[in-house]
């Protein structure tokens, strides 16, 4: 498909969608044939097996048409969607083989619906690498936002972030005796700049999303590769934020907090440097990248000072 150097992306999508539709239809036919007695004849059973086999092999083949030169992020998402369909068909066949043929079981209904759902996902797939990278960024923003909100909610719940999960056996207004479930004043002061780092990550992802939307280009191999680099680097942000958030809960381990703060700082600097060298970063974007660099440095230093200040 790529041998002449002119990959036809619209032809690819048309053919892929036809292949997905065929898998959905064949899965439905197979499920209906084994939904009630009598069993299909040997000959009809072989025809059904051949048809569904042909449909999944066609879908797999069409996926392989999509070259990496169209963007690694796009190819990964098409691959994951294809695998989900194939796994759904495999599960449906296993359920049919293991179920006694008396009536349509709930498990067979669920498996059939699983294939339909996996096939329906193809309508929502990004159509090019720019859109695929925006999907990655959106997922990262969601995870970081959740981590920030969880910490804010825990801080708002008086002195005890575990009040909703631990029973107070003592009754009355007396606090629990285990101080490991409470934040000290120093703990709370350390959380401040850590929240600042997490919010800087969220701001970075939002700004990067806007830059990709405005300037993302898929017309050259260099720009496609730069978009993939941005996607790969931003995937490292949410695990860093999650790890930092988790180590803030009492009893606070200051060495663990400092280690995660340093790791978060390094990840932020790498992300910002990658943005600066990317085609998505114009003059207007440079200003906020530099601002975020400053905010990250400030919060790192503040966190370290508070940790080591007895």
VOGU-3710 file (C-alpha; in Angstrom, 3 decimals, decimal comma):
1> xxxxxxxxxx> 0,000/0,000/0,000  2,967/2,294/0,542  5,283/1,005/-2,194  4,577/3,882/-4,564  4,979/6,435/-1,757  1,370/7,636/-1,979  -0,662/6,055/0,800  -4,370/6,748/0,346  -5,679/7,439/3,857  -9,332/7,909/2,809
11> xxxxxxxxxx> -9,295/4,565/0,970  -7,820/2,964/4,093  -10,625/4,263/6,335  -13,346/3,237/3,883  -11,949/-0,288/3,626  -11,343/-0,584/7,374  -14,904/0,484/8,216  -16,279/-2,048/5,724  -14,124/-4,766/7,305  -15,323/-3,859/10,823
21> xxxxxxxxxx> -18,952/-3,900/9,674  -18,403/-7,361/8,189  -16,983/-8,709/11,483  -19,982/-7,341/13,399  -22,424/-8,953/10,957  -20,613/-12,321/10,994  -20,498/-12,331/14,802  -24,247/-11,670/14,873  -24,936/-14,511/12,418  -22,768/-16,904/14,422
31> xxxxxxxxxx> -24,438/-15,995/17,709  -27,951/-16,324/16,259  -27,135/-19,719/14,712  -26,168/-21,061/18,144  -28,884/-19,267/20,137  -31,471/-22,074/20,140  -31,876/-25,697/19,040  -31,394/-27,292/16,612  -27,664/-26,963/16,067  -26,509/-25,891/12,600
41> xxxxxxxxxx> -25,585/-28,803/10,355  -21,921/-29,732/9,945  -21,897/-27,997/6,568  -23,601/-24,825/7,848  -21,296/-24,757/10,876  -18,244/-24,907/8,622  -19,625/-22,082/6,468  -20,178/-19,923/9,557  -16,669/-20,668/10,824  -15,117/-19,884/7,437
51> xxxxxxxxxx> -17,059/-16,622/7,146  -16,094/-15,267/10,556  -12,497/-16,387/10,070  -12,372/-14,566/6,737  -13,831/-11,405/8,320  -11,278/-11,216/11,162  -8,369/-11,974/8,814  -9,581/-9,203/6,484  -9,795/-6,735/9,387  -6,287/-7,682/10,544
61> xxxxxxxxxx> -4,921/-7,327/7,015  -6,455/-3,874/6,520  -4,963/-2,714/9,851  -1,524/-3,739/8,554  -2,016/-1,472/5,533  -1,634/1,536/7,828  2,079/2,399/7,755  3,983/3,884/10,689  4,790/6,814/8,410  1,185/7,968/9,013
71> xxxxxxxxxx> 2,080/8,371/12,682  2,814/5,927/15,486  0,121/7,368/17,792  -2,550/6,848/15,136  -1,363/3,320/14,365  -1,371/2,350/18,056  -4,955/3,460/18,505  -6,134/1,635/15,369  -4,197/-1,443/16,518  -5,751/-1,346/20,007
81> xxxxxxxxxx> -9,251/-1,040/18,514  -8,555/-3,939/16,139  -7,243/-6,133/18,954  -10,355/-5,377/21,014  -12,568/-6,647/18,173  -10,474/-9,803/17,712  -10,506/-10,524/21,450  -14,279/-9,991/21,481  -14,795/-12,511/18,667  -12,500/-15,028/20,383
91> xxxxxxxxxx> -14,478/-14,669/23,620  -17,801/-15,109/21,781  -16,586/-18,315/20,115  -15,335/-19,671/23,457  -18,691/-18,935/25,102  -20,580/-20,688/22,279  -18,282/-23,728/22,529  -18,656/-24,004/26,311  -22,405/-23,277/26,629  -25,052/-26,018/26,428
101> xxxxxxxxxx> -27,462/-25,297/23,566  -30,763/-24,848/25,395  -31,418/-21,143/25,151  -29,471/-17,947/24,569  -27,358/-17,490/27,709  -26,686/-14,125/29,326  -22,986/-14,744/28,794  -23,509/-15,228/25,050  -25,622/-12,050/24,867  -22,929/-10,118/26,721
111> xxxxxxxxxx> -20,177/-11,485/24,457  -22,128/-10,627/21,316  -22,726/-7,126/22,650  -19,009/-6,870/23,400  -18,167/-7,483/19,742  -20,737/-4,885/18,639  -19,363/-2,349/21,124  -15,766/-2,936/20,005  -16,808/-2,515/16,362  -18,744/0,677/17,153
121> xxxxxxxxxx> -15,565/2,226/18,611  -14,098/2,516/15,116  -16,484/5,388/14,351  -14,792/7,407/17,132  -11,193/6,680/16,109  -8,990/9,690/15,246  -8,570/10,064/11,498  -4,980/11,313/11,511  -1,959/11,536/13,826  -2,781/15,041/15,053
131> xxxxxxxxxx> -6,201/13,849/16,250  -4,584/10,736/17,781  -2,162/12,872/19,808  -5,062/15,027/21,023  -6,751/11,835/22,300  -3,595/11,013/24,301  -3,429/14,560/25,724  -7,109/14,505/26,708  -6,641/11,244/28,620  -3,628/12,673/30,463
141> xxxxxxxxxx> -5,528/15,836/31,417  -8,303/13,701/32,908  -5,937/11,695/35,109  -4,032/14,760/36,353  -7,270/16,635/37,065  -8,569/13,694/39,146  -5,352/13,565/41,200  -5,515/17,312/41,937  -9,196/17,123/42,952  -8,597/14,145/45,261
151> xxxxxxxxxx> -5,872/15,992/47,171  -8,012/19,145/47,398  -10,947/17,116/48,709  -8,756/15,369/51,280  -7,384/18,711/52,482  -10,900/20,101/52,836  -11,941/17,258/55,128  -10,637/18,877/58,319  -7,464/17,256/59,647  -8,264/13,674/58,715
161> xxxxxxxxxx> -8,031/12,617/55,040  -9,098/9,069/55,969  -12,342/10,093/57,689  -14,463/8,583/54,907  -12,709/5,185/54,920  -11,793/4,572/58,573  -14,405/4,090/61,304  -14,038/6,142/64,449  -14,405/3,445/67,092  -14,024/5,835/69,992
171> xxxxxxxxxx> -17,317/7,634/69,364  -18,143/11,154/70,456  -15,886/14,028/69,507  -12,661/12,347/70,559  -10,172/11,933/67,669  -8,599/8,571/66,902  -5,437/7,822/68,761  -3,422/6,916/65,657  -1,777/10,158/64,562  -0,498/8,436/61,406
181> xxxxxxxxxx> -3,869/9,223/59,829  -3,489/12,998/60,329  -1,473/15,722/58,604  0,805/17,867/60,750  1,209/21,579/60,066  4,511/20,856/58,355  2,839/18,191/56,191  0,245/20,710/55,053  2,884/23,312/54,239  4,792/20,763/52,097
191> xxxxxxxxxx> 1,594/19,849/50,222  1,229/23,458/48,970  4,154/23,540/46,496  3,465/19,917/45,539  -0,034/21,012/44,507  1,654/23,824/42,588  3,702/21,265/40,623  0,608/19,203/39,877  -1,323/22,261/38,704  1,624/23,281/36,514
201> xxxxxxxxxx> 1,362/19,847/34,856  -2,338/20,371/34,215  -1,657/23,831/32,766  1,138/22,425/30,592  -1,176/19,753/29,152  -3,974/22,256/28,492  -1,614/24,691/26,753  -0,001/21,905/24,764  -3,443/20,727/23,639  -4,228/24,227/22,374
211> xxxxxxxxxx> -0,866/24,400/20,574  -1,393/21,027/18,853  -4,922/22,038/17,826  -3,673/25,329/16,401  -0,320/24,316/14,884  -0,207/20,506/14,650  0,767/19,408/11,146  0,791/15,930/9,601  2,091/16,784/6,129  5,760/15,902/6,730
221> xxxxxxxxxx> 7,468/12,928/8,352  9,395/15,265/10,676  6,217/16,892/12,010  4,521/13,502/12,411  7,508/12,278/14,451  7,444/15,437/16,602  3,767/14,865/17,394  4,540/11,258/18,386  7,384/12,474/20,636  4,992/14,861/22,383
231> xxxxxxxxxx> 2,470/12,049/22,902  5,111/9,686/24,329  6,525/12,301/26,696  3,153/13,470/27,997  2,203/9,854/28,795  4,860/10,025/31,519  3,200/13,016/33,224  0,161/11,361/34,833  2,138/8,497/36,501  4,468/11,137/38,004
241> xxxxxxxxxx> 1,521/13,176/39,288  -0,180/10,042/40,676  2,988/8,946/42,508  3,475/12,431/43,948  -0,152/12,615/45,115  -0,016/9,177/46,759  3,092/9,943/48,804  1,468/13,095/50,248  -1,008/11,100/52,348  -0,164/10,589/56,026
251> xxxxxxxxxx> 2,084/9,363/57,433  4,074/11,569/55,066  7,446/10,186/53,997  9,488/13,320/53,308  12,253/11,493/51,445  9,635/9,903/49,183  7,990/13,287/48,617  11,318/14,888/47,718  12,184/12,039/45,350  8,827/12,332/43,560
261> xxxxxxxxxx> 9,058/16,140/43,468  12,457/15,897/41,756  11,123/13,293/39,318  8,083/15,476/38,551  10,346/18,505/38,036  12,603/16,601/35,620  9,604/15,306/33,651  8,164/18,842/33,396  11,444/20,292/32,128  11,816/17,503/29,504
271> xxxxxxxxxx> 8,220/18,066/28,346  8,716/21,819/28,046  12,017/21,424/26,190  10,393/18,993/23,744  7,602/21,504/23,142  10,105/24,271/22,446  11,794/22,235/19,717  8,489/21,129/18,159  6,696/22,748/15,233  3,599/23,227/17,442
281> xxxxxxxxxx> 5,422/25,783/19,595  5,255/29,235/18,010  6,250/32,593/19,473  3,039/32,907/21,494  3,561/29,434/22,998  7,173/30,141/23,985  6,016/32,724/26,521  3,874/30,305/28,522  6,436/27,491/28,247  8,995/29,795/29,871
291> xxxxxxxxxx> 6,438/30,858/32,491  5,699/27,214/33,358  9,440/26,493/33,583  9,695/29,249/36,190  6,658/27,999/38,125  8,033/24,447/38,218  11,469/25,620/39,431  9,867/27,811/42,121  7,661/25,014/43,486  10,533/22,507/43,475
301> xxxxxxxxxx> 12,734/24,830/45,534  9,895/25,722/47,896  9,053/22,052/48,517  12,702/21,178/49,206  13,088/24,116/51,608  9,954/23,149/53,566  10,951/19,469/53,738  14,394/20,270/55,158  13,134/23,034/57,444  12,677/21,465/60,842
//
